[in-house]
């Protein structure tokens, strides 16, 4: 059994898509980052980086008998793919091609898309340099993915894989990122095909009752998400270490 710690974001959709595609049994454990649940001690034991998603795989235990906990969405995808033998080839060449696009998403598409979202929709002041910098970088990354998808159905090896699951959620935020799907027709075709998969539809629908809506996030939530100072983070770390004894 898998425990999935979840708030509806592009990174958590990667994992929920995989679980829905494979039918692995899982418990959905909401972590409402709008009210600070990501800082609760029980969650930090699973995800010390206080981010979703995270999982606990009760089928795998460590030397101390504790079940395996994993944070970071890319690591979770790779673990689940290896656990099930699905959506990640074992043949070295094809496996490498899937993993390079997963890492591309982790290192580029996600972080740059997140920065574009922040400065365009959530930042307390409009910094045009930052808006242009990240909007343009997302456009460059989208162009690369559009080129990769020319003449192929899926991102890697022309077969559905964790590379597609990793990338899809970040494209759902195209309006927040200042992108026009019509500028990248290959990407648009792939994105729409992904969205029609029943497992993707189910995964995307999870947690809508606690989803964040730009322009409707409270100031308290913004402070939790974006406004922590260095001093606050140091004090939070001290408290966490003290709780460990």
Secondary structure, DSSP 8 states (H G I E B T S, - for coil): -EEEEE-SSHHHHHHHHHHHHHT--EEEEE--TTTTGGGSHHHHHH-TT--S-EEEEEEEE-TTS-EEEEESHHHHHHHHHHHHT-SS--SHHHHHHHHHHHHHIIIIIHHHHHHHHIIIII-SS--HHHHHHHHHHHHHHHHHHHHHTTT-SSSBTTB--HHHHHHHHHHTTTTTTT--GGG-HHHHHHHHHHHTSHHHHHHHHTTGGG---TT---HHHHHHHH---HHHHHHHHHHHHHHH-
